[in-house]
Amino acid sequence: MLERIAQTIARYRMFEAGQKVGVAVSGGADSVCLLHALRELAPRWDLRLHVLHVNHRLRGAESDEDAQFVRDQAAQFCLPFTIHEANLATTPDNLEQAAREIRMAFFNEKIARGAVARVATGHTRSDQAETVLFRFLRGSGTAGLAGIRPVTAEGIVRPLLEIDRSQVMAFVKQQSLPWRDDSTNRSLEFARNRIRHELLPILEREWNPAFLRTLAQTADWALAEECYWAAKMDRLAQRFLTSEGKYILLNTKSLAGIPEAVARRLVRRGMELVKGNLRGIEFVHVAEVLALARNSQGHGRLQAAGLDITRSFEWLRFGRPPGHQLGARDYRLPAPVPGVIPVPGESVGICLELVEKPESSDGPDALIYNGLMARVNWRQVAGPLELRNWRPGDQYQPQGASGTKKIKTLFQKFRVPLWERRHWPVLTSGPSIVWARRFGPASVFAAGPDSREVLTIREMRIAPEQTDVYRSDKAGTEG
């Protein structure tokens, strides 16, 4: 059995020579087996072991006795011991999930701080089979069916993952090793226990005596598939997904020309980049997003676990659900000339600069809004300027337009996504709109060839912490 564990360690390159390894020991038979196996195998990799224990305090005195048992085991072998105390007795959440998150946070913190390079846990092939079946029943795809990873990116390793629980029990009994029984492992209140004690025995007895092995092989197969796709998706994500602050954008047109398998994985990757994980994301959520992307109406919105997905024109936007306090929609700021006025909610500022008697070499075309800069006849501006966001009902006649246009209509014409409209800046003088982002200066204010004093308007990137209006002696330089 030790050789099989050693083969698993070598197969997945779990350790490097001389590493300090945390051994997660709950006191149960699996973790006791892990501790003894790693003690025997440590010289092969020159490993330095450190015993880790989490006391969830779910079973009162029984939990404290488990902690003392593990402490004694570490002392018996002269190994360093660290305990993490938690209190899940009053948690309103899923106890299994909450306990797992606490353990993983503790282990990852140890790795991140450099206290250990790896943390080994006692997950067996039986745990793998139960995980695969549990996820299949919940509708997981191949990513979920890959089950428990032998090695995680954070540094969690599972040396017993190719050993059955029955083999573990045979080992600890043969070696006369003491262990602790967790009474909650017998409670049918937990879904995993019902799978272990009720469903799996029926499937093995009435359908396939080797069902546990079949499930573990399914995980192995799915893991290889996921490793292949992970490398491929890194390249595809760079090509198809766009990061915009805390949001991820995906062009719906790009989904039309790619295989369904790739489209599904792009949607999942977009969700994962925003949410940080795919917990609670099921097949139906991905299918709904793809249906939204293919909807001919071009607009829509849906929510999944911890996600808010919006469709506007040809764009899908993945984000977190909005909080209860969205903040004030409207803003109105003085616009000094010269100066740069930050646009609230964005890392962009509106730069204003006066230019007297433009050189004739610029030509008349240079005075026309070109998408990057607008030029306004300063002498047509009667009063102080203000920068504000657009408001329902705003309308003006852009330079070159045949008549007055509502800004809402221009949003449709220029296919401006819904989420970009909230802080959309317009520059005003009194009741009149002088300029609007992307739509240009008003016809009545636009500079012409004969304009001798010109106000240039352009957008520029500013530092996120730069939130106050500031003047500049030269446009773009802070005064």
Stockholm file with secondary structure:
# STOCKHOLM 1.0

chainA/1-479         MLERIAQTIARYRMFEAGQKVGVAVSGGADSVCLLHALRELAPRWDLRLHVLHVNHRLRGAESDEDAQFVRDQAAQFCLPFTIHEANLATTPDNLEQAAREIRMAFFNEKIARGAVARVATGHTRSDQAETVLFRFLRGSGTAGLAGIRPVTAEGIVRPLLEIDRSQVMAFVKQQSLPWRDDSTNRSLEFARNRIRHELLPILEREWNPAFLRTLAQTADWALAEECYWAAKMDRLAQRFLTSEGKYILLNTKSLAGIPEAVARRLVRRGMELVKGNLRGIEFVHVAEVLALARNSQGHGRLQAAGLDITRSFEWLRFGRPPGHQLGARDYRLPAPVPGVIPVPGESVGICLELVEKPESSDGPDALIYNGLMARVNWRQVAGPLELRNWRPGDQYQPQGASGTKKIKTLFQKFRVPLWERRHWPVLTSGPSIVWARRFGPASVFAAGPDSREVLTIREMRIAPEQTDVYRSDKAGTEG
#=GR chainA/1-479 SS CHHHHHHHHHHTTCCCTTCEEEEECCSSHHHHHHHHHHHHHHHHHTCEEEEEEEECCSSTHHHHHHHHHHHHHHHHTTCCEEEEECCCTTCCSCHHHHHHHHHHHHHHHHHHTTSCSEEECCCCHHHHHHHHHHHHHTTCCHHHHTCSCSBCTTSEECTTTTSCHHHHHHHHHHTTCCCCCCGGGGCTTSHHHHIIIIIHHHHHHHTCTTHHHHHHHHHHHHHHHHHHHHHHHHHHHHHHEEEETTEEEEEHHHHHTSCHHHHHHHHHHHHHHHHSSCTTCCHHHHHHHHHHHHCTTCEEEEEETTEEEEEETTEEEEECCCCSCCCCSCCEEECCSSEEEECTTSSEEEEEEEEESCCGGGTGGGGSCCSSEEEEEGGGCCSCEEEEECCTTCEECBTTCSSCEEHHHHHHHTTCCGGGSTTCEEEEETTEEEEETTTEEBTTTBCCTTCSEEEEEEEEECCTTCCSCEECSSTTSCC
#=GC SS_cons         CHHHHHHHHHHTTCCCTTCEEEEECCSSHHHHHHHHHHHHHHHHHTCEEEEEEEECCSSTHHHHHHHHHHHHHHHHTTCCEEEEECCCTTCCSCHHHHHHHHHHHHHHHHHHTTSCSEEECCCCHHHHHHHHHHHHHTTCCHHHHTCSCSBCTTSEECTTTTSCHHHHHHHHHHTTCCCCCCGGGGCTTSHHHHIIIIIHHHHHHHTCTTHHHHHHHHHHHHHHHHHHHHHHHHHHHHHHEEEETTEEEEEHHHHHTSCHHHHHHHHHHHHHHHHSSCTTCCHHHHHHHHHHHHCTTCEEEEEETTEEEEEETTEEEEECCCCSCCCCSCCEEECCSSEEEECTTSSEEEEEEEEESCCGGGTGGGGSCCSSEEEEEGGGCCSCEEEEECCTTCEECBTTCSSCEEHHHHHHHTTCCGGGSTTCEEEEETTEEEEETTTEEBTTTBCCTTCSEEEEEEEEECCTTCCSCEECSSTTSCC
//
